[in-house]
Amino acid sequence: NWKVVSCSGYHSTASIKTDVTLLTCCRYNCVVVANNNASDKYTPTQAGGTTWKQVSLGYVHGGAVKTDGTLWCWGQNAFGNLGDGTRTATYSPVQVPGTTWKMISCGDYLTGAIKTDGTLWMWGMNLYYGMLGDGTILSKSSPVQTASGGTNWKMISAGEYMSAAIKTDGTLWCWGQNYNGGLGDGTLVSKSTPVQTIAGGTNWKQVSTSTNGGGHAIYFYDAGNLYPNG
């Protein structure tokens, strides 16, 4: 009865079952388990409650959305990547303000999430490259809306030094580090606000950005073609 899975960084696995229970595993005694216990976990351990809907793991933290629209994060928090207004690490989930969250994506030290109204919010590490997309290079410990605004964001992927998102109109947007051309806008200039990929088009379906050592993204066209970049 497994339904959703996410793996990354110092996490081994976080999974949601069809009964909406959330289970996590962790290695190296890291501050990323969601059950208020810092010891290594070699078998799935349940995080409290039976109302979990979606989960995403970053390099040193994790986050999950409940069926009531609340958003919860846990783990290391040096850059405010938990979104609770602090920079204090926690072993157990802490709530991000709001009750209308739809999906979350955790990167290395940053987090992105979309609300049910289609707005896109990010928080955490933002140094040097502006990977939060708010037009600054200042890290944030609370959610900030992307500079492009809008209420038609569909999915978000937060990476290490860049982020990417797809709108409901099928357009693809990227921001952050661009030294390897990972933003797909035809330049090698980093951007602190979302820019549309040079390929354009309105039939983008899914996007994934790399974490822990990569400044690139992989994009999927609706027609089934795969377009790697960076």
LOVEXDREN-113639 format. One line per 3 residues: their letters; for each residue x, y, z of C-alpha. Coordinates in Angstrom, 1 decimal, always signed. Example, Ala and Ser with C-alpha at 12.3 -4.5 7.8 and 13.67 -1.06 7.14 Angstrom:
% LOVEXDREN-113639
AS	+12.3/-4.5/+7.8; +13.7/-1.1/+7.1
% end
This chain:
% LOVEXDREN-113639
NWK	+0.0/+0.0/+0.0; +2.8/+2.4/-0.8; +1.8/+5.5/-2.7
VVS	+4.5/+8.2/-2.8; +8.3/+8.1/-2.3; +11.1/+10.7/-2.2
CSG	+14.9/+10.1/-1.7; +17.7/+12.6/-1.4; +20.9/+13.5/+0.4
YHS	+21.3/+12.2/+3.9; +17.8/+10.8/+3.9; +17.4/+7.3/+2.7
TAS	+13.7/+7.4/+2.0; +10.4/+9.1/+2.9; +7.2/+7.4/+1.8
IKT	+3.5/+7.9/+2.1; +1.2/+4.9/+2.2; -2.3/+4.8/+0.8
DVT	-3.6/+5.1/+4.4; -1.7/+8.5/+4.3; +0.8/+7.6/+7.0
LLT	+4.3/+9.1/+6.5; +7.4/+6.9/+7.1; +11.0/+8.0/+7.0
CCR	+14.4/+6.4/+7.1; +17.7/+8.1/+7.9; +21.4/+7.4/+7.9
YNC	+24.4/+8.9/+9.8; +22.4/+10.1/+12.8; +21.4/+13.2/+10.8
VVV	+18.9/+15.9/+11.8; +16.4/+15.0/+9.1; +14.1/+12.3/+10.5
ANN	+10.5/+13.4/+11.1; +9.9/+11.4/+14.2; +11.7/+13.4/+16.9
NAS	+14.6/+11.0/+17.2; +18.1/+11.6/+15.8; +19.3/+8.0/+15.8
DKY	+19.9/+6.1/+12.5; +16.9/+4.4/+11.0; +17.4/+1.3/+8.9
TPT	+13.7/+0.5/+8.7; +10.8/+2.8/+8.0; +9.7/+4.8/+11.0
QAG	+6.4/+6.6/+11.1; +6.0/+10.3/+11.5; +2.9/+11.2/+13.5
GTT	-0.6/+11.4/+12.0; -2.5/+9.8/+9.2; -3.2/+12.8/+7.0
WKQ	-0.1/+13.1/+4.9; -0.6/+13.9/+1.2; +2.8/+14.7/-0.5
VSL	+6.4/+14.6/+0.6; +9.8/+15.9/-0.7; +13.3/+15.4/+0.7
GYV	+16.2/+17.8/+0.2; +19.9/+17.3/+1.0; +19.5/+18.0/+4.7
HGG	+15.8/+18.6/+5.3; +12.4/+17.4/+4.3; +8.9/+18.6/+4.0
AVK	+5.4/+17.3/+3.5; +1.8/+18.5/+2.8; -1.1/+17.2/+4.8
TDG	-4.6/+16.7/+3.4; -5.8/+19.7/+5.3; -3.5/+21.9/+3.3
TLW	-1.0/+22.5/+6.1; +2.8/+22.3/+5.3; +5.4/+20.8/+7.6
CWG	+9.2/+20.7/+7.4; +12.0/+19.2/+9.5; +15.8/+18.8/+9.5
QNA	+18.7/+21.2/+9.3; +17.8/+24.9/+9.0; +21.0/+26.9/+8.7
FGN	+19.6/+29.1/+5.9; +15.9/+29.1/+7.0; +15.0/+26.3/+4.7
LGD	+12.3/+25.0/+7.0; +10.2/+28.2/+6.4; +9.1/+28.6/+10.0
GTR	+10.8/+32.0/+10.5; +13.8/+30.5/+12.4; +17.2/+29.0/+11.7
TAT	+16.8/+26.3/+14.3; +17.1/+22.7/+13.3; +14.4/+20.3/+14.4
YSP	+13.9/+16.5/+14.5; +10.2/+16.7/+14.3; +8.0/+18.6/+11.7
VQV	+7.3/+22.3/+12.3; +4.5/+24.1/+10.5; +5.0/+26.6/+7.7
PGT	+2.4/+29.4/+8.0; -0.8/+28.9/+6.0; -3.4/+26.2/+5.3
TWK	-3.7/+26.3/+1.5; -0.5/+24.5/+0.5; -0.7/+22.1/-2.5
MIS	+2.8/+20.8/-3.2; +6.4/+21.1/-1.9; +9.9/+20.6/-3.3
CGD	+13.0/+20.5/-1.1; +16.4/+21.3/-2.6; +19.8/+21.3/-0.9
YLT	+19.2/+24.3/+1.4; +16.1/+25.8/-0.1; +12.5/+25.0/-0.5
GAI	+9.7/+25.8/-2.9; +6.0/+25.3/-2.6; +2.8/+26.1/-4.5
KTD	-0.5/+27.0/-2.9; -3.9/+26.0/-4.0; -4.4/+29.5/-5.5
GTL	-1.5/+28.8/-7.9; +1.0/+31.2/-6.3; +4.6/+30.1/-5.9
WMW	+6.6/+30.6/-2.7; +10.2/+29.9/-1.8; +12.5/+30.2/+1.2
GMN	+16.0/+29.2/+2.4; +19.4/+29.7/+0.8; +19.5/+32.5/-1.8
LYY	+23.2/+33.5/-1.7; +25.1/+34.5/-4.9; +22.6/+33.3/-7.5
GML	+19.1/+34.2/-6.4; +17.6/+30.7/-6.5; +14.5/+31.8/-4.6
GDG	+13.4/+33.9/-7.6; +12.4/+36.9/-5.6; +14.9/+39.3/-7.3
TIL	+17.4/+39.3/-4.4; +20.4/+37.3/-3.2; +19.3/+37.3/+0.4
SKS	+18.4/+34.1/+2.2; +14.9/+33.9/+3.7; +13.6/+32.0/+6.7
SPV	+9.9/+32.6/+5.8; +8.1/+32.0/+2.4; +8.5/+34.8/-0.2
QTA	+6.6/+34.9/-3.4; +8.6/+34.7/-6.7; +9.3/+38.0/-8.4
SGG	+7.2/+37.1/-11.5; +4.2/+36.6/-9.3; +1.2/+35.1/-11.0
TNW	-1.4/+32.6/-9.9; -0.8/+29.9/-12.5; +2.1/+27.9/-11.2
KMI	+1.6/+24.1/-11.6; +4.8/+22.4/-10.3; +8.1/+23.4/-8.7
SAG	+11.5/+21.7/-8.5; +14.1/+23.2/-6.1; +17.7/+22.2/-6.7
EYM	+21.0/+23.1/-5.3; +21.8/+26.5/-6.9; +18.8/+26.8/-9.2
SAA	+15.1/+26.2/-9.4; +12.6/+25.5/-12.1; +8.8/+25.5/-12.4
IKT	+6.1/+24.9/-14.9; +2.9/+27.1/-15.2; -0.6/+25.8/-16.0
DGT	-0.2/+27.3/-19.5; +2.6/+24.8/-20.1; +5.4/+27.3/-20.1
LWC	+8.8/+26.5/-18.4; +10.7/+28.9/-16.2; +14.1/+28.7/-14.5
WGQ	+16.2/+30.9/-12.2; +19.4/+30.8/-10.1; +22.9/+29.7/-11.1
NYN	+23.5/+29.6/-14.9; +27.2/+29.0/-15.2; +26.6/+25.8/-17.1
GGL	+23.6/+27.1/-19.0; +21.2/+25.2/-16.7; +18.5/+27.8/-17.0
GDG	+18.0/+27.1/-20.7; +17.7/+30.7/-21.7; +20.6/+30.7/-24.1
TLV	+22.9/+32.6/-21.7; +25.5/+31.8/-19.0; +24.3/+34.6/-16.8
SKS	+22.6/+33.7/-13.5; +19.1/+35.1/-12.8; +17.4/+36.0/-9.6
TPV	+14.0/+36.1/-11.2; +12.3/+33.4/-13.3; +13.2/+33.5/-17.0
QTI	+11.4/+31.4/-19.7; +13.5/+28.8/-21.5; +14.7/+29.7/-24.9
AGG	+12.9/+26.7/-26.4; +9.7/+28.4/-25.5; +6.5/+26.5/-26.2
TNW	+3.5/+25.8/-24.0; +3.7/+22.0/-23.8; +6.1/+21.4/-20.9
KQV	+4.9/+18.7/-18.6; +7.5/+17.9/-15.9; +10.8/+19.3/-14.7
STS	+13.5/+18.1/-12.3; +16.6/+20.0/-11.0; +19.7/+18.4/-9.5
TNG	+20.9/+18.7/-5.9; +24.2/+18.3/-4.2; +26.7/+19.2/-6.9
GGH	+24.8/+19.9/-10.1; +23.6/+23.1/-11.7; +21.4/+21.6/-14.3
AIY	+17.8/+20.6/-15.0; +16.0/+18.0/-17.1; +12.8/+19.0/-18.9
FYD	+10.1/+16.8/-20.4; +8.0/+17.8/-23.3; +4.4/+16.6/-23.4
AGN	+5.0/+14.8/-26.7; +7.3/+12.4/-24.8; +10.6/+14.0/-26.0
LYP	+13.3/+14.4/-23.3; +15.3/+17.6/-23.3; +18.3/+17.6/-20.9
NG	+20.2/+20.9/-20.4; +23.2/+22.3/-18.6
% end
